[in-house]
Amino acid sequence: MDGPLSTGRPDDERVVCHVDMDCFYAACERLREPALVGEPVVVGMGYEPGDTIGAVATASYEAREFGVESAMPISKALSALPRKVDAARDDDLDVAEAGFYRPVDMAYYKSVSREVKDVLHAMVEGRGPDGDDGVVREVSIDEAYLDVTGVCWDGAVAFARDLKTRIEAEVGVAASVGVAPNMSAAKVASDYDKPDGLVVVRPDEVREFLAPLPVDELHGVGPVTADALAEREIETAGDLAAADPADLESRFGSRGREIHEHARGRDRREVEPVGRAKSISSESAVPPTRDTEEKRDIVRSLAAEVAERARSKGALYKTIGVKVVTPPFDVNTRATSLSGPVDDPALVESVALDLLREFDDARVRKLGVRVSNLDFSDADQASLTGWDDRETDAVDEERRRRGQTTLEDF
């Protein structure tokens, strides 16, 4: 196995979600530019006139209809789907058969990803076994596994639907969610009905669900392995499940037995987090408002929630920040660094309110509070007298100059 083994909980008791954001980079660009919704969008590098090297990072589903795919050379993508701006200038091109191209903006995508991951971490609280918190394993910028065994199978559909709804309502992007009794099957389920899919496969349905699928849709089966299996007339997960595991192991090593297990709906890997959380935050969307007292009341509530969550996890924090989102989706963040890690709910509130003052006259649609630079050690708390805003101010000023979101930690 390529992961830790289960400690003994039966598969039919486990509830595992795989969350996969749909065309994430393109979705982020649409979040920033709502006019791109419904249009073919390609995110990549090398499409500007004079560029000779580049590739597609993400293509929206509308762009895929023209044959544009991820990792495709940008020159080939432009042949299949010219840029709108070029089509508007060339009588030989049809604007209706053209798309929008945008450069990769990883800092922005990471900021949106953090919002999604914040929702995931909030959603698993109290949903582990025996009322403990569930587990989030962040796999990449747009993908994560959740162990929410505490919701039980009777509540799996409602949980998955609520999860999708919260991501879209609080962040503005769509996710496909697959629910199954293990990581491998959950991954297949999330891919099954994209985009914006929700597929729940109960323990007694896994083998039947997987059987007709091509083998390359299984975890651990890439194109080379799929070709080698096809030489043995193994083309579906059902064929693989019925194959001799000893023969598979002799051909593919230990991975042969692993993919055989996956084809049979078995996967003993535990959902385990990758490292500790780097921040704890909470956000609240509101009808656009300029009311100063309303904004302050919301921030007070968020500050109390964040401080309590940090204390419950045994986390001290060195940075306190706020997020203020103004219509349509302009993200502003401000933060203050302390001289050392603290656990002080009153300080979180006072700092957050102080940072909010800059936006007293602003019309806002979402507010957030975050503590970051977490410390899980038992070290003594630092003095509260040593404030250091210099790094924050310098970073924010440079990012404001470039028109970017401030403070990378947010």
Phi, psi and omega in degrees: 000151180258023177204172181296148181276156178298150178273006174124357180288127181299147180302325185288355175260342184278141174237110184242130176252140169245121181253124182229116181287135184281122177042059197301313182298318178295322178297321178295318179296323177291329176296321180282326180233088183303337180296344180279349180300129179086352180263155173293123182234130177238128177250125182181192181229150174098015183263351179290148178307132181097338176288140181242344182233136178172167181211161178280128175271316179211141173236131177294165180298327177295322178289327179296332178296339176266003178095008179278132182226158177300144179074000177290140174304139185297329179297321179290322178297318180294330176292322180282326185217093179296162176288145178304316184296325178286321180295326180292338182259352186240117182294341180278352180250149180259120181301327180292341180255026182235169183222179180258133178247136180226145178285153177295129178234078189298324180299319180291317181297323178295324180293321177291320178301321179296325177296318178297314182295327176299319177297316181299314181294324178292324184289333183273354182297125180076009183246021172267182177301143176059028177081001175289171175290145172288185185237139174244127173248107181278112185272320182203186182298335185231023187208141179201154173252145176233132169259109182236049183305333181295342180283344183064163184291332179294335181255006187295317182295314181298319179297312182297320179294318179295321179299312179298317182297318182292321179298314182290320182289320187268335182246322178100012178236158184261147179232146168260135184235130173244138180236131182203175181279001177204170186295315183299311181292325179296321177298314179298319181296322181291333179276346193291326188228040178289153356273168176056039185270159173215109182233123179246124181242109182287161184307321182278001181250352190299309184301315180294322179296318184283327192312312184279354186283146175301146185299331183286359174271355179276148175299129177094358180248103177266183183301319181294314179296321179298319178295318179295323177291322179298327177297337176261014181061034175252104186242339180239166177299326177296318176299317182293320180296329182272353182286164179283116182298329179294321178294319179296321180291324179293329181273320188245003182075206183298333179294332178298316178290327179295312181290334174294317177297317180298320179296332178270006177082021182245137178200111186270002180295140174273148172281110182235141181293152176263097182073180180271160177299143179264344180202164175226129183213167175212143182227159179218122174279142182223154170302135184314127184214150173251358185298111185298315182293323177298316179297318181293321178298319179296315181295322177301315181295317179295320180298317179296319180296314182296316180298320179294318178296320178297317180295320181294334180265001181070031184254130167268164184220147181251347182227137177237132183216167175232155172239136177230117180253122179253151181300145358282319176200056178268117185265124177238131177231145176222146181208158178231133179264140177264169180285342180192173184289141180224165168230097188209091181303321180297324179291320178303314181296312185294320179293317180299317179294323178295318179293331181290338185304327180301336186249023181303324184263000185278147172273123187239154177240348178203143176231148179213155175230137182223140165246138185217187189052058187285151179227119182259010180279173179262020182296154178299146178293147179282160173299146180272005184270348187264078178277145178219096181267356190297315182295317179301313182298318182294315180295314181298320182295318180294318181289325175297321180299326181269001180074025183255164173297140182271155175061099185299331182295342184273000000 
